[in-house]
């Protein structure tokens, strides 16, 4: 009997084998059998304790193959900056009026961008936007005078990452319908961005575990030793 490849084993339920990126992606795609185009997610366990300020991991990565999602963008801006945001494709733009809408329960957006002069206003929405991970932040390019470019980036495949309390960073890196090559490029970009964001306080092994999965499928483990 011919020896099975790692990807073939994964199709039969072997989710414990450590794989290279290519095999893991092939396994995830093979198991994404739902009747809709499943999202592909990556979860990375990092050797950090985010309770310490010098072990925070946060940033943004532009996925070369995009996300496959229609990202709805809300922008806090006025006058020329508001016009710039609209021209770039923002879904909703405003200032005090947008504040009132969000404060009243409007949440039909996936990303919030603000020009710097709007942050005094936006800051009052901290209790609404903060818990949802939507608060604009200059570290990830969502507080910027260049709101037009920020909108284009958000629409074109920019993904924020942030380590959670358990030391895990996770995010969407595409759809099951993406080609193998497109997903490999996105996984590489995501992991490269995490590595570039390694905090000064991180000790020992930085990337401990990497898991790839689809919306309805099982998770498959990527061997950290096979990625840069």
C-alpha positions in Angstrom: 0.0 0.0 0.0 1.4 3.4 -1.0 2.5 5.7 1.8 0.1 8.6 2.4 1.3 12.1 2.3 0.7 14.4 5.3 -2.1 16.2 3.4 -3.8 12.8 2.6 -3.5 11.7 6.2 -5.1 15.0 7.3 -8.1 14.3 5.0 -8.8 11.2 7.0 -8.7 13.0 10.3 -5.0 13.2 11.3 -4.9 16.7 12.8 -2.0 16.1 15.1 0.8 15.8 12.5 3.0 18.9 12.2 3.1 20.0 8.6 4.8 22.5 6.3 2.7 25.5 5.2 1.9 23.9 1.8 0.6 20.6 3.3 -1.4 22.4 5.9 -3.1 24.6 3.4 -3.9 21.6 1.1 -5.4 19.8 4.1 -7.5 22.8 5.1 -8.8 23.3 1.6 -9.6 19.5 1.3 -11.7 19.7 4.4 -13.5 22.9 3.6 -16.6 21.1 2.3 -19.4 23.4 3.4 -21.9 24.8 0.8 -20.4 28.3 1.2 -17.0 29.7 0.6 -15.4 29.1 4.0 -13.0 31.6 5.5 -9.5 30.4 6.3 -8.2 31.4 9.8 -4.7 31.3 11.3 -4.0 31.1 15.0 -0.5 31.6 16.4 0.4 30.9 20.0 3.2 33.3 21.0 5.7 33.0 23.8 4.7 36.4 25.3 2.7 37.5 28.3 0.6 40.5 27.0 0.0 41.6 30.6 3.4 43.2 30.4 3.8 46.4 28.4 7.1 45.2 26.8 5.4 42.0 25.5 2.6 43.5 23.5 2.2 42.4 19.9 0.1 44.5 17.7 0.3 45.7 14.1 -1.2 45.5 10.6 -0.3 43.4 7.6 -1.2 43.9 4.0 -2.1 40.4 2.6 -0.9 40.2 -1.0 -3.8 38.1 -2.1 -6.4 40.1 -0.2 -8.9 38.7 2.3 -11.8 37.7 0.1 -14.1 39.8 2.4 -16.0 42.9 1.6 -14.7 45.2 4.4 -17.0 48.0 5.4 -15.1 51.1 6.5 -16.4 53.9 8.7 -14.3 57.1 8.7 -14.4 60.1 11.1 -13.3 63.1 9.1 -14.5 66.5 8.0 -14.4 68.7 4.9 -11.6 67.8 2.5 -10.6 64.7 4.4 -14.2 63.5 4.4 -14.3 63.9 0.6 -11.0 62.1 0.3 -12.4 59.1 2.3 -15.5 58.9 0.2 -13.5 59.1 -3.0 -11.4 56.2 -1.7 -14.5 54.0 -1.2 -15.4 54.5 2.5 -18.9 53.2 3.3 -19.8 55.8 5.9 -18.1 59.1 6.6 -19.0 61.7 9.2 -18.0 63.5 12.4 -20.5 64.4 15.2 -23.3 62.9 13.1 -21.4 59.6 12.8 -20.7 59.7 16.6 -24.4 60.0 17.3 -25.2 57.1 15.0 -22.7 54.8 16.6 -23.6 55.9 20.1 -27.2 55.0 19.2 -26.3 51.5 18.1 -25.2 51.7 14.5 -22.4 49.1 14.0 -22.6 48.3 10.3 -18.8 48.4 9.6 -15.7 46.3 10.1 -13.0 49.0 10.4 -13.0 52.5 11.8 -10.5 55.1 10.5 -10.1 58.6 11.9 -8.1 61.7 11.0 -6.1 62.9 14.0 -8.3 65.9 14.7 -11.3 63.6 15.2 -9.8 61.6 18.0 -11.1 63.8 20.8 -14.6 62.9 19.5 -13.9 59.3 18.7 -12.3 58.7 22.2 -15.7 59.2 23.7 -16.8 56.0 21.9 -14.1 53.9 23.7 -16.6 51.8 25.6 -18.4 51.0 22.4 -15.6 50.5 19.9 -12.9 49.2 22.3 -14.4 45.9 23.3 -15.0 45.1 19.6 -11.4 45.8 18.6 -12.6 48.8 16.4 -11.0 51.7 18.2 -8.7 53.6 15.8 -5.0 53.5 16.7 -2.0 55.1 15.0 0.1 52.0 15.6 -2.0 50.1 13.0 -2.6 53.1 10.7 -6.2 53.7 11.5 -5.5 57.2 13.0 -3.9 59.0 10.1 -4.0 62.3 8.1 -3.9 60.1 5.0 -7.4 58.7 5.3 -7.8 58.0 1.6 -4.9 55.6 1.6 -6.0 54.0 4.8 -9.4 53.3 3.3 -7.8 51.7 0.2 -5.5 49.6 2.4 -8.5 48.4 4.5 -10.5 47.5 1.4 -7.5 45.9 -0.3 -6.4 43.4 2.3 -5.0 45.1 5.3 -5.5 42.9 8.4 -4.9 44.0 12.0 -3.3 41.5 14.5 -3.2 41.8 18.2 -2.1 39.2 20.8 -4.9 38.3 23.2 -4.6 37.5 27.0 -3.7 33.9 26.3 -0.8 34.9 24.1 -2.7 34.0 20.8 -2.8 36.2 17.7 -5.4 35.1 15.1 -6.9 36.5 11.9 -8.5 35.7 8.6 -6.1 35.0 5.7 -8.4 34.3 2.8 -11.1 32.0 1.6 -11.2 28.3 0.7 -11.7 29.3 -2.9 -8.3 31.0 -3.0 -5.6 29.1 -4.9 -2.9 27.3 -3.0 -0.4 29.9 -4.0 -2.6 32.8 -2.9 -3.1 31.3 0.5 0.6 30.5 0.9 1.5 34.1 0.1 -1.0 35.4 2.7 0.2 32.9 5.4 3.8 34.0 4.8 3.0 37.7 4.9 1.0 37.2 8.2 3.8 35.2 9.9 6.5 37.6 8.6 4.5 40.5 10.1 4.3 38.7 13.5 8.0 38.0 13.5 8.8 41.7 12.7 6.6 42.7 15.6 8.4 40.5 18.2 8.6 42.6 21.3 11.8 43.3 23.2 10.4 41.6 26.3 9.8 38.2 24.6 12.0 35.5 26.0 12.6 31.9 24.8 10.6 30.5 21.9 8.6 33.3 20.2 6.3 31.3 17.8 5.2 28.2 19.7 2.3 26.8 17.7 0.6 27.7 14.4 -2.9 26.3 13.5 -4.7 26.7 10.3 -8.4 26.0 9.9 -11.5 26.8 7.8 -14.9 28.0 9.2 -16.4 24.6 9.5 -13.3 22.4 9.3 -10.8 21.0 11.8 -7.5 22.7 12.6 -4.2 21.6 11.2 -0.8 22.3 12.8 2.0 24.0 11.0 5.5 23.2 12.2 7.0 26.5 13.4 10.5 25.2 12.4 9.4 25.2 8.7 8.6 28.9 8.6 11.0 31.8 8.8 
